[in-house]
Each structure stands twice: as C-alpha cells, then as structure tokens.
Amino acid sequence: MKEKGYEVAVSPHDRVLAKDELIVFLKQDQYDAVLSLLTDKIDTDVLAAAGKQCKIFANYAVGFDNIDLKAAAERGVMITNTPGVLTDSVAEHAFTLLLAIAHRVAESDRFIRAGKYHGWEPMLLLGSDVSKKTLGILGLGRIGSRVATLALGLGMKVIANNRSPKTMEGVEMVSKEEVLKKADVVSVNVTSGADTENFISKRELDLMKSTAILINVDQSKQVDTEAIYQALKEKRIAG
C-alpha cells in the first residue's frame, strides 16, 4: 500500500514468520526500513537478505536481544526499540499476577467451571491479602519502580535490590539474598542479558519462604523454569 509517498509492504500472515519466510519476504523488494517483532531473530542472514540499501530495523519491542547488534553495526544498520511505552502495562500485569495467585483467582475459576462448587465453606479456596505484606523487587528500573509505587499504594512494605546504586522514597534497599529471605512476594524485574540468565535458580528459590510468591514479568531466560517447577511441586514456595 502507498501513503504520503511511502510504499509499505505488510506480511500477509497474521503470525510469526519462520526465518526462511522472513528472508524470502525481505528479498522480494529493496526495503529502506524494516519493522521487526521481538520474535524475529535478526542475524547476519536476515540483515544480508534486507540488502545494502536497508538503513534501519525498528524493533517492535522494549527489548532488543533478538537482534545481532554487532552484525547490524558492521552493516551500518540502525537499530531502534520502544523503551518506556509498556512500563505501566507491565507493572500492572505484575500486580494482576500477584493478586491472582494470592487470592487464587484462576484456581477458583477452574473450580467453579468444573462444577465443583456446591456452597460456601469457611476455608474453601482461602487466599491471602497482600496489604501489610513485604514485596521484594529485584531490579528497580522503570518497571520495578512502578511496581514499587503500586505496592506502596496498597500498604505493602517494599524492599529492593538493584545491581547499580539506586534509591527510592519508601523503599528499603537491601542485598539480593535479603530480598529473597524476607519478601512475601518477589518480583523479578532485571534487565535481560547474558549476565542475568537463570537469575533465579534453585539456590535463590531455596532462600525464599515456603509461603512466598514469585512473579517474573521479564523473559523466561531470567528464571530456571525447571527449578521453579520442582520448588512448586515440593511446596518450597507457594506460587
């Protein structure tokens, strides 16, 4: 389609393209710019398929670890992302997950839909309030700070750890180990990168309370999912 002097080609598929499909699509024409998704792996092959005239890959995502930055720099291709646009959404989603686990929302929904509810019982699917509980934040960046603000508004005590020096009113800065040991809820908000892969593993889970909840709104690589599965199975953490 053409609009205001620009010609725009859009993938005809409402799904993620496989690498070979993306390469074929890019070779169809000489595009000056490409709008990529966080699911597109932009490596040397893809950059070469885009052609020497391509000036920019604008990543439709906050992160950019799906892009080979070194290969892009070597070809003189600019890379952009969209930091900040999802800060409130992700922070609110973190609280959605927290409240859903604490108050057993999804579990209760499945229970009712399965026809198991036959009347009120005092201890049936009893959840727990989060007010006056301690929220521990690992990574007090844009999203972590917003999570802290929401928690303080709900009357939670907030402790946090950030890899670089950081302060925030109402938040007590402590070590990563103290966050894990003291928090009733741990929210993982560290920046994606090779140095934060498996940021939460068996060692960290073993430090947490058996009643604690773990919330991860970053990428799955930040947590050892097998270790989390085992911790839940063995009831070493609550959710």
C-alpha positions as CSV (number, residue, x, y, z in Angstrom):
1,M,0.0,0.0,0.0
2,K,1.1,3.6,-0.6
3,E,0.5,6.5,1.7
4,K,2.0,10.0,1.7
5,G,4.7,9.0,-0.8
6,Y,5.8,5.9,1.1
7,E,5.3,2.3,0.0
8,V,4.7,-0.2,2.8
9,A,4.7,-3.9,2.4
10,V,3.0,-5.9,5.2
11,S,3.3,-9.7,5.8
12,P,0.1,-11.4,4.6
13,H,0.4,-13.8,7.5
14,D,-1.1,-13.0,10.9
15,R,1.6,-15.0,12.7
16,V,5.3,-15.1,13.4
17,L,7.3,-15.8,10.3
18,A,9.9,-18.5,10.3
19,K,13.4,-17.4,9.5
20,D,13.4,-18.7,5.9
21,E,10.0,-17.0,5.3
22,L,11.4,-13.7,6.6
23,I,14.4,-13.9,4.3
24,V,12.2,-14.6,1.3
25,F,9.9,-11.7,2.2
26,L,12.9,-9.3,2.6
27,K,14.3,-10.4,-0.8
28,Q,11.1,-9.5,-2.6
29,D,11.9,-5.8,-2.7
30,Q,14.5,-3.3,-1.7
31,Y,13.2,-2.1,1.6
32,D,14.8,1.0,3.2
33,A,13.4,0.2,6.6
34,V,12.1,-3.0,8.4
35,L,9.7,-3.1,11.4
36,S,10.7,-6.3,13.2
37,L,9.0,-8.1,16.0
38,L,10.6,-9.4,19.2
39,T,10.1,-12.9,17.9
40,D,12.1,-12.2,14.7
41,K,15.7,-13.3,15.1
42,I,17.6,-10.6,13.2
43,D,21.0,-12.1,12.5
44,T,23.6,-11.8,9.7
45,D,21.5,-13.9,7.2
46,V,18.4,-11.7,7.7
47,L,20.4,-8.5,7.5
48,A,22.0,-9.6,4.3
49,A,18.6,-10.5,2.9
50,A,17.4,-7.0,3.6
51,G,20.1,-5.6,1.3
52,K,22.7,-2.9,1.5
53,Q,20.1,-0.1,1.0
54,C,18.2,-1.0,4.2
55,K,19.0,1.7,6.8
56,I,17.1,0.7,9.9
57,F,15.4,-2.2,11.7
58,A,12.9,-0.7,14.1
59,N,12.2,-3.3,16.7
60,Y,8.6,-3.5,17.8
61,A,9.6,-4.3,21.4
62,V,11.1,-2.9,24.5
63,G,14.0,-5.3,24.4
64,F,16.4,-6.0,21.5
65,D,18.2,-9.2,22.4
66,N,16.6,-10.8,19.3
67,I,19.0,-8.7,17.2
68,D,22.6,-9.3,16.5
69,L,23.8,-5.7,17.3
70,K,27.4,-6.4,16.2
71,A,26.3,-7.7,12.8
72,A,24.0,-4.7,12.4
73,A,26.7,-2.2,13.3
74,E,29.1,-3.9,10.7
75,R,26.5,-3.3,8.0
76,G,25.8,0.3,9.2
77,V,22.1,-0.6,10.0
78,M,20.5,1.5,12.7
79,I,18.6,-0.5,15.4
80,T,15.8,1.1,17.5
81,N,13.4,-0.2,20.2
82,T,10.5,1.2,22.2
83,P,11.6,1.6,25.8
84,G,9.1,3.1,28.3
85,V,5.9,2.5,26.3
86,L,4.9,-0.5,28.3
87,T,6.1,0.4,31.8
88,D,2.7,0.9,33.3
89,S,1.2,-2.0,31.5
90,V,3.9,-4.5,32.6
91,A,3.8,-3.2,36.2
92,E,0.0,-3.5,36.4
93,H,0.3,-7.0,34.8
94,A,2.8,-7.9,37.6
95,F,0.2,-6.9,40.1
96,T,-2.5,-8.8,38.2
97,L,-0.4,-12.0,38.5
98,L,0.3,-11.3,42.2
99,L,-3.3,-10.7,43.2
100,A,-4.5,-13.7,41.0
101,I,-2.1,-16.0,42.9
102,A,-2.7,-14.5,46.4
103,H,-6.4,-14.7,46.0
104,R,-6.4,-17.9,44.0
105,V,-8.5,-16.3,41.2
106,A,-7.6,-18.7,38.3
107,E,-7.8,-21.7,40.6
108,S,-11.3,-20.7,41.8
109,D,-12.4,-20.1,38.2
110,R,-11.4,-23.6,37.2
111,F,-13.0,-25.0,40.3
112,I,-16.4,-23.4,39.5
113,R,-16.3,-24.2,35.8
114,A,-15.6,-27.8,36.7
115,G,-18.9,-27.8,38.7
116,K,-17.2,-28.5,42.0
117,Y,-18.8,-25.5,43.9
118,H,-21.7,-26.7,46.0
119,G,-21.9,-24.0,48.6
120,W,-19.9,-21.7,50.8
121,E,-17.4,-23.1,53.2
122,P,-15.3,-21.1,55.7
123,M,-11.9,-22.4,54.4
124,L,-12.8,-23.1,50.7
125,L,-10.1,-21.7,48.4
126,L,-8.9,-19.3,51.1
127,G,-6.4,-16.8,49.8
128,S,-4.3,-14.2,51.5
129,D,-4.2,-10.4,51.5
130,V,-1.2,-8.6,50.2
131,S,-1.5,-5.4,52.2
132,K,1.0,-5.2,55.1
133,K,3.0,-8.0,53.4
134,T,6.6,-7.4,52.2
135,L,7.2,-7.1,48.5
136,G,10.8,-7.7,47.3
137,I,11.8,-6.2,44.0
138,L,14.9,-7.5,42.1
139,G,15.7,-4.7,39.6
140,L,14.4,-1.2,40.5
141,G,14.4,0.2,37.0
142,R,11.5,1.7,35.1
143,I,9.1,-1.2,35.7
144,G,10.4,-2.2,39.1
145,S,10.0,1.4,40.4
146,R,6.4,1.4,39.1
147,V,5.7,-1.9,40.8
148,A,7.0,-0.4,44.0
149,T,4.7,2.6,43.7
150,L,1.7,0.3,43.2
151,A,2.8,-1.8,46.2
152,L,3.2,1.2,48.5
153,G,-0.3,2.3,47.5
154,L,-1.7,-1.0,48.6
155,G,0.0,-0.6,52.0
156,M,2.8,-3.1,51.4
157,K,6.3,-2.8,52.8
158,V,8.8,-2.7,49.9
159,I,12.4,-3.8,49.9
160,A,14.5,-4.0,46.7
161,N,17.9,-4.8,45.2
162,N,19.4,-3.1,42.2
163,R,22.7,-4.1,40.6
164,S,23.7,-0.4,40.4
165,P,23.2,2.1,43.2
166,K,19.6,3.2,43.4
167,T,17.3,4.9,45.9
168,M,13.6,5.4,46.0
169,E,11.4,7.0,48.7
170,G,9.6,4.4,50.8
171,V,11.8,1.6,49.5
172,E,14.5,-0.1,51.6
173,M,17.5,-1.2,49.6
174,V,18.9,-4.5,50.7
175,S,21.0,-7.3,49.2
176,K,19.6,-9.8,46.7
177,E,19.8,-12.5,49.4
178,E,17.8,-10.4,51.9
179,V,15.1,-9.7,49.3
180,L,14.7,-13.5,48.8
181,K,14.7,-14.3,52.5
182,K,12.4,-11.6,53.8
183,A,9.9,-11.0,51.0
184,D,6.4,-12.5,50.9
185,V,6.3,-11.7,47.2
186,V,9.4,-11.5,45.0
187,S,9.1,-9.5,41.7
188,V,11.8,-10.1,39.1
189,N,12.4,-7.0,37.0
190,V,16.0,-7.3,36.0
191,T,17.2,-6.3,32.6
192,S,17.6,-9.1,30.0
193,G,21.1,-10.1,29.2
194,A,23.6,-12.9,29.3
195,D,24.6,-11.9,32.9
196,T,21.0,-12.3,34.1
197,E,20.2,-15.7,32.6
198,N,19.0,-18.0,35.4
199,F,19.0,-15.0,37.7
200,I,16.5,-17.1,39.8
201,S,17.7,-20.7,40.1
202,K,17.5,-23.4,42.8
203,R,19.9,-21.5,45.0
204,E,17.6,-18.4,45.1
205,L,14.4,-20.4,45.5
206,D,15.9,-22.2,48.5
207,L,16.3,-18.9,50.2
208,M,12.6,-17.9,49.8
209,K,9.9,-18.5,52.4
210,S,7.7,-21.6,51.8
211,T,4.7,-19.1,51.8
212,A,6.3,-16.7,49.2
213,I,5.1,-15.9,45.7
214,L,7.5,-15.4,42.8
215,I,6.4,-13.0,39.9
216,N,8.5,-12.8,36.8
217,V,7.5,-10.3,34.2
218,D,10.8,-10.4,32.3
219,Q,11.8,-13.0,29.8
220,S,11.7,-16.7,30.7
221,K,15.5,-16.9,30.4
222,Q,15.8,-14.9,33.7
223,V,14.4,-17.9,35.7
224,D,15.2,-21.6,35.8
225,T,11.8,-22.9,35.0
226,E,12.7,-26.5,35.9
227,A,13.9,-25.4,39.3
228,I,10.6,-23.4,39.8
229,Y,8.6,-26.4,38.8
230,Q,10.4,-28.5,41.4
231,A,10.0,-25.9,44.1
232,L,6.2,-25.7,43.4
233,K,5.9,-29.5,43.3
234,E,7.8,-29.8,46.6
235,K,5.9,-26.8,48.1
236,R,9.0,-24.9,48.8
237,I,7.3,-21.8,47.5
238,A,3.6,-21.0,47.4
239,G,3.1,-19.8,43.9
